[in-house]
Amino acid sequence: MFSPLRLAGDMKVDPMFLPEVEGDPPPSPVADLIRVAQAGGNEYPKIWHLFAYRPEATGHLSGFTQEIMRGDCPLSPGIRELIAAFTSYGNDCPF
Amino acid sequence: MPHISLPAGLPGIRALFAFRPETAKALCELAEVLLHAPGTLSPAERELIATYVSSQNDCLYCQTAHGAIAASHLGGDEQLVLDVKRDFSHADISDKLKALLAIAGKVQLGGRNVQPEDVQHARQHGATDQEIHDTVLIAAAFCMYNRYVDGLATWAPPDPAAYRQRAGKVAREGYLGIPGDVQSTQAGR
C-alpha cells in the first residue's frame, strides 16, 4: 500500500520511461494545462502527458470515461467515482 | 449465460456494444486507432499483441476473435498466432515484437511490473517511444476489454469458423463499422 505523502514526492522526481512522451506534445487543451502548470512551477498528474502525447487515441478514452462516469445512468456520479477509486485502489494505482 | 439480459445471437463484446451504444462508439474508435489505423507497427503485429494479452487473461472470445484477425492480416497463418500465444520467445517473429510482447505481458500482470530494462531492451531492438507507448496502451486496453467481456459472461461461439468470417471483414475495413453492424443485426431479428 502507499502513503499519500510518498506519492507526492514520487510524482515530482520520477522521470517517465519514455522521454518522447514528456517532450513537446501536439496542440491540445491538455498540452495547454501542462504548460500552465509547468510555468507556475506546480505539480500535476503525469497522466496528463499520456493524454497529450497521442490525442487521436486518448481522445476516445476521454470520451469513453465521460460517458461511463457522467453519462445517463441510474448510478450517481459519486457512486461511479467510488467504484473507480475502489478498483484503482485494488490495482494499487495511487493516482 | 450472460449475467445480464443481452441481445441474443450477438457474440462477446458485440452483444455489449448493442446493449450500450453510447460506450460502444468510443471503444471501437480506440480499437481502430490502436489496431487498424496506419502506424509503424503493422496491424498484424498489433493484433498479435492484443491476442497475446487476451490469451494471458484467459478471455476466450477476445483471443479467438483477435487471433483470427491477426491470422487474416498474416494471409491465414493461424499457426503463427498459436505459436505467439504458447511461447512467443520461440515464435517466428522479429526480436522487436518479442521485446514488445514481453512488455505487454508485464502490463497484463500489472503495470508496475514494467521495468526500465524492459523498455531499454525494446529500444535496443529498434522500438520507438511511440511503439512502446502504443504497446502498453494496447495491453492496458485489452485488459479492460477482456474484463468487460468476461465480467458479464458474454457468449463466445465455440466454432472457430464463426470468428474467421468476421475477422476478414474487420481486417479489411477496421473497427469503425462495428457499432452500426451490431445495431443492424439486432434490427434484423
Interface residues (C-beta under 8 A of the other chain):
Chain A: F17 L18 P19 E20 V21 L50 Y53 R54 E56 A57 H60 L61 G63 F64 E67 I68 G71 D72 N91 D92 C93
Chain B: E22 T23 K25 A26 L27 E29 L30 V33 L34 A37 G110 G111 R112 V114 P116 V119 T128 D129 Q130 I132 H133 D134 L137
